[in-house]
């Protein structure tokens, strides 16, 4: 599956199949929340949250690709990511784009 953040794929004529998306809501356990709260006092990268967001993006992408494959897509164009805080230490990540099929 080809994923691009552009509206076209060079050298390919595309047939639009429709919007596809994948999402997840993830959090870290309370021990990580406490350790990351202390880290904010001294500054620096919050690695536990960084890992959480990377995992969430990967899972959202996987779910988006599965939805596109179910439509028979060859690629997803105009891929975008969005995230929002659901509560302290929990975030939603959504991946979305347009599923396309290559014209012969």
C-alpha positions as CSV (number, residue, x, y, z in Angstrom):
1,X,0.0,0.0,0.0
2,X,1.4,3.4,-1.0
3,X,0.8,6.2,1.4
4,X,1.4,9.8,0.3
5,X,0.5,13.2,1.7
6,X,0.0,14.7,-1.8
7,X,-3.1,14.7,-3.9
8,X,-1.5,12.7,-6.8
9,X,1.1,10.0,-7.3
10,X,3.5,10.8,-10.1
11,X,2.9,8.7,-13.2
12,X,-0.4,7.2,-12.0
13,X,-3.9,8.0,-13.0
14,X,-6.1,7.6,-9.9
15,X,-9.7,6.5,-9.3
16,X,-11.0,7.9,-6.0
17,X,-12.7,5.3,-3.8
18,X,-13.4,7.5,-0.8
19,X,-12.4,8.6,2.6
20,X,-10.6,6.1,4.9
21,X,-9.6,6.6,8.5
22,X,-8.2,4.8,11.5
23,X,-8.1,6.0,15.1
24,X,-7.1,5.0,18.6
25,X,-7.1,6.4,22.1
26,X,-4.1,5.5,24.2
27,X,-2.8,6.3,27.6
28,X,0.1,5.4,29.9
29,X,-0.2,3.7,33.2
30,X,-0.2,5.9,36.4
31,X,3.4,5.1,37.2
32,X,4.5,6.7,33.8
33,X,2.1,9.6,34.4
34,X,3.8,10.4,37.7
35,X,7.3,10.0,36.4
36,X,6.5,12.3,33.4
37,X,4.9,14.9,35.7
38,X,8.2,15.1,37.6
39,X,10.1,15.4,34.3
40,X,8.1,18.6,33.5
41,X,9.7,20.2,36.6
42,X,13.2,20.0,35.2
43,X,12.3,20.1,31.5
44,X,13.3,17.8,28.6
45,X,11.7,15.3,26.4
46,X,8.8,13.3,27.8
47,X,9.9,10.0,26.3
48,X,7.1,7.9,27.7
49,X,4.5,10.2,26.0
50,X,6.6,10.3,22.8
51,X,6.5,6.5,22.7
52,X,2.8,6.5,23.4
53,X,2.1,8.9,20.5
54,X,4.3,6.9,18.1
55,X,2.5,3.7,19.0
56,X,-0.9,5.5,18.5
57,X,0.1,6.9,15.1
58,X,1.3,3.4,14.0
59,X,-2.0,1.8,15.1
60,X,-4.2,4.5,13.5
61,X,-2.2,4.1,10.3
62,X,-2.6,0.3,10.3
63,X,-6.4,0.7,10.8
64,X,-6.6,3.2,8.0
65,X,-4.7,0.9,5.6
66,X,-7.0,-2.0,6.6
67,X,-10.0,0.1,5.7
68,X,-8.5,1.0,2.3
69,X,-7.6,-2.6,1.6
70,X,-11.2,-3.6,2.2
71,X,-12.2,-1.2,-0.5
72,X,-9.6,-2.7,-2.9
73,X,-7.4,0.4,-2.9
74,X,-3.9,0.5,-4.2
75,X,-2.9,3.6,-2.3
76,X,-4.0,6.4,0.0
77,X,-3.4,10.0,-1.0
78,X,-3.6,13.2,1.0
79,X,-2.8,11.3,4.3
80,X,-3.2,13.5,7.4
81,X,-2.9,12.9,11.1
82,X,-4.7,14.7,13.9
83,X,-4.5,14.3,17.7
84,X,-6.4,15.6,20.7
85,X,-6.1,15.2,24.4
86,X,-9.0,13.2,25.9
87,X,-7.9,13.5,29.5
88,X,-4.7,13.9,31.4
89,X,-2.3,11.3,30.0
90,X,-4.6,10.0,27.2
91,X,-4.8,11.1,23.6
92,X,-6.7,10.3,20.5
93,X,-4.9,10.0,17.2
94,X,-6.7,9.8,13.9
95,X,-5.1,9.1,10.5
96,X,-7.2,9.8,7.4
97,X,-6.9,10.1,3.7
98,X,-8.4,9.3,0.3
99,X,-8.3,5.6,-0.9
100,X,-7.5,5.3,-4.6
101,X,-7.2,2.6,-7.2
102,X,-4.7,2.9,-10.1
103,X,-6.4,3.1,-13.5
104,X,-4.9,0.7,-16.1
